[in-house]
């Protein structure tokens, strides 16, 4: 395994230490876990983004249904 050394502020090191799952977890393991969380393997498609934007626009325009109204319409 190839390794490298990086410099981080002490305040960042303290934060990384707080993210340890177990006391002896390596910094490499913590950083790998964080980078895996940050990288989206399945980014939203253009269509999904468009649909979300349309939904947000509908909310701004007040085109929404309350939970009670949906339940009533569905007979729940």
CNS distance restraints for C-alpha pairs under 8 A (distance, minus, plus):
assign (resid   8 and name CA) (resid  12 and name CA) 6.22 0.50 0.50
assign (resid   8 and name CA) (resid  13 and name CA) 6.51 0.50 0.50
assign (resid   9 and name CA) (resid  13 and name CA) 6.38 0.50 0.50
assign (resid  10 and name CA) (resid  14 and name CA) 6.20 0.50 0.50
assign (resid  11 and name CA) (resid  15 and name CA) 6.44 0.50 0.50
assign (resid  12 and name CA) (resid  16 and name CA) 6.18 0.50 0.50
assign (resid  13 and name CA) (resid  17 and name CA) 6.11 0.50 0.50
assign (resid  14 and name CA) (resid  18 and name CA) 6.34 0.50 0.50
assign (resid  15 and name CA) (resid  19 and name CA) 6.60 0.50 0.50
assign (resid  16 and name CA) (resid  20 and name CA) 6.90 0.50 0.50
assign (resid  16 and name CA) (resid  27 and name CA) 7.34 0.50 0.50
assign (resid  16 and name CA) (resid  30 and name CA) 7.06 0.50 0.50
assign (resid  17 and name CA) (resid  27 and name CA) 7.98 0.50 0.50
assign (resid  19 and name CA) (resid  30 and name CA) 7.05 0.50 0.50
assign (resid  20 and name CA) (resid  24 and name CA) 7.90 0.50 0.50
assign (resid  20 and name CA) (resid  25 and name CA) 5.93 0.50 0.50
assign (resid  20 and name CA) (resid  30 and name CA) 6.59 0.50 0.50
assign (resid  21 and name CA) (resid  25 and name CA) 6.74 0.50 0.50
assign (resid  25 and name CA) (resid  29 and name CA) 6.60 0.50 0.50
assign (resid  25 and name CA) (resid  30 and name CA) 7.22 0.50 0.50
assign (resid  26 and name CA) (resid  30 and name CA) 6.49 0.50 0.50
assign (resid  27 and name CA) (resid  31 and name CA) 6.07 0.50 0.50
assign (resid  28 and name CA) (resid  32 and name CA) 5.99 0.50 0.50
assign (resid  29 and name CA) (resid  33 and name CA) 6.17 0.50 0.50
assign (resid  30 and name CA) (resid  34 and name CA) 6.26 0.50 0.50
assign (resid  31 and name CA) (resid  35 and name CA) 6.08 0.50 0.50
assign (resid  32 and name CA) (resid  36 and name CA) 6.09 0.50 0.50
assign (resid  33 and name CA) (resid  37 and name CA) 6.30 0.50 0.50
assign (resid  34 and name CA) (resid  38 and name CA) 6.27 0.50 0.50
assign (resid  35 and name CA) (resid  39 and name CA) 6.26 0.50 0.50
assign (resid  36 and name CA) (resid  40 and name CA) 7.94 0.50 0.50
assign (resid  44 and name CA) (resid  48 and name CA) 5.86 0.50 0.50
assign (resid  44 and name CA) (resid  49 and name CA) 6.36 0.50 0.50
assign (resid  45 and name CA) (resid  49 and name CA) 6.29 0.50 0.50
assign (resid  46 and name CA) (resid  50 and name CA) 6.10 0.50 0.50
assign (resid  47 and name CA) (resid  51 and name CA) 6.13 0.50 0.50
assign (resid  48 and name CA) (resid  52 and name CA) 6.18 0.50 0.50
assign (resid  49 and name CA) (resid  53 and name CA) 6.15 0.50 0.50
assign (resid  50 and name CA) (resid  54 and name CA) 6.14 0.50 0.50
assign (resid  51 and name CA) (resid  55 and name CA) 6.13 0.50 0.50
assign (resid  52 and name CA) (resid  56 and name CA) 6.18 0.50 0.50
assign (resid  53 and name CA) (resid  57 and name CA) 6.17 0.50 0.50
assign (resid  54 and name CA) (resid  58 and name CA) 6.18 0.50 0.50
assign (resid  55 and name CA) (resid  59 and name CA) 6.26 0.50 0.50
assign (resid  56 and name CA) (resid  60 and name CA) 6.28 0.50 0.50
assign (resid  57 and name CA) (resid  61 and name CA) 6.26 0.50 0.50
assign (resid  58 and name CA) (resid  62 and name CA) 6.20 0.50 0.50
assign (resid  58 and name CA) (resid  63 and name CA) 4.99 0.50 0.50
assign (resid  58 and name CA) (resid  64 and name CA) 7.01 0.50 0.50
assign (resid  59 and name CA) (resid  63 and name CA) 5.60 0.50 0.50
assign (resid  59 and name CA) (resid  64 and name CA) 5.98 0.50 0.50
assign (resid  65 and name CA) (resid  69 and name CA) 6.20 0.50 0.50
assign (resid  65 and name CA) (resid  70 and name CA) 6.50 0.50 0.50
assign (resid  66 and name CA) (resid  70 and name CA) 6.38 0.50 0.50
assign (resid  67 and name CA) (resid  71 and name CA) 6.12 0.50 0.50
assign (resid  68 and name CA) (resid  72 and name CA) 6.15 0.50 0.50
assign (resid  69 and name CA) (resid  73 and name CA) 6.18 0.50 0.50
assign (resid  70 and name CA) (resid  74 and name CA) 6.11 0.50 0.50
assign (resid  71 and name CA) (resid  75 and name CA) 5.85 0.50 0.50
assign (resid  71 and name CA) (resid  76 and name CA) 4.89 0.50 0.50
assign (resid  72 and name CA) (resid  76 and name CA) 6.16 0.50 0.50
